[in-house]
Amino acid sequence: MEKEAKKEAFRKYLESSGVLDALTKVLVALYEQNDKPSSAVEFVQQKLGGPTLAEYEKVQAEFSDLQTKYNELLAAHQEKCRQYDELKDSHSQTSSKESAKEEAPIEEL
């Protein structure tokens, strides 16, 4: 009994959210096609607003290119940060040595 109640609740949810109407319209449009598409799934995806396979593959390729560029920029950034830290450390060591030299004569007095 509980299983049937869950099914009914889910059906009501699909109906109230417009999913059943949208799917029905797409399936009717597919049925009414004189020349049936080679891929019914792509037809349904396209009618529901999803990308075509070609569009999806193009976006995937763009994503891959952008991921590669991001990784390259991140590596370059990390290298610059490392160089900056080394420069900062060497500068602070030099400053420490210079201030120690300046303070030495005062301590001797």
N, C-alpha and C positions, 0 to 999 in steps of 0.2 A: 504494500500500500504506500509506504513512504517513497518508494522508487517512482511510482506513478505521480505522486504529488510533486516530486522534483522535476519530472518531465513536463508536467503541466505548468509549473512555475517558470521553467526555462522557455517553454513555448510562448507564454504570455510576455516574458521579457523580450524575446525576439520580435514579437508582434508589436509591442508598445514602442520599441526602439526603431522600428522601421526596417529592420533587417529582412523580414519576410517579404515585404513589399518590394524592396530593392532586388532581392534575389529572384522573385517572381518576374519582375519586369525584365531582368537580364535574361532569364531562361526563355521567356516568351520571345524576346528579340532574337535569341539564338535559334529558336524553333522556326521563326518566320524568315530566317535567312535563306534565300534561294540557293546560293552557293555557300555551303557550310565551310567555316574556317577550318584550316588544318589542325589547329589547336583550340579546342573548346575552352580549355583553362585560360589561355591567353586572351581569348575573346571576353570571357567573364571578368578577368582582371582588368582589362582595358575599359570595359563598360562600367566597372565599379570605381574607376579612377586610378587604378594602379599603373605602374610603368609597363611598357612592352619589354620583351626580353632584350631587344636591342638597346633600349633606353637604360635598362638595368645594367647591362654589360658595360655601357659607356660610363655610367656613374661609378661602377666598380673600378674601372680602369682609372678614372679621375681620382678616386679615393686612393688607389694604390700609388699613383704618382705623387699625390699630396702627402701621403704617409712617408714616402721615400724622402721628399724634400724636407719634411718636418724632422725626420731622423738626422738628416745631414745638418740642418740648422741647429738642432739640439746638440749634436756632437761639436760643432764649431763654437757654440755658446759655452759649452762646458770647457773646452780648451781655452777660450778667452778668459773665463773665470779662473782657471788654474794659473794661467800666465799672470793675471792681475794679482792673485794671491801671492805668487812668487815674488812679483815686483814689490808689492806692499810689504812683504816680510823682509826682503833685502833692504828696502828703504828704511824700515823701522830699525833694523840692525845697524845700519849706517848711522842713523840719527842717534841711536843709543851710544855708539862708540864716540861720536862727535861730542855729545853732551858729557860723556864721562871724561873726555880730554879737557873740556872747558871747566869742569868742576874740579879737576885734579889740582891745579895751582891754588885754588881757594882753600882746599883742605890742607895744603902744605904750610899755609900761613899760620 
